[in-house]
Amino acid sequence: MIEVKKIKNFEKGELEELTSATINAIQEGIGFGWIKKPAKNKIIEYWKGVILVPNRWLFVGKYKGIISGSIQVVTFSSTNEAAIFRVFIDTHFVATWARGYGLAKLLLEAAQQECKKKNYTHVILDVRETQKRAINLYEQLGFKLWGKPSGLS
């Protein structure tokens, strides 16, 4: 019913599925930096760009065979030797139609396993205070709050 895989190229239909899930997440306010829904072609171009960037790993989550969420791991460039031990989590989301089945947790666990395999010791992420379910998940998996920007929520 749910599965996660790391992808380097989109198979037939996957880009469209990921785009639909992204639009749902943006409309429901559960992910991404976009406040207003961008044009569909902008979202498609965003995802095409993600798989071209060598220091980004894209994992997609499927619910009933349809891509319904994602997580990205961003490694720091080789020119930033001081950051060689850490990675950053980006665009971790699950569309509303696939929530409540453990897909968000499975995505995060897959990303963490890949990080461990590649000997990264620190995983950094940020999340809005309003995303209580996400915060709860991160805390359950051992993430610790280490800072808040002043004046922001």
Summary of the structure (lengths in Angstrom):
residues: 153
radius of gyration: 15.2
end to end distance: 35.1
largest distance: 44.5
contacts: 399
relative contact order: 0.16
helix: 37%
strand: 24%
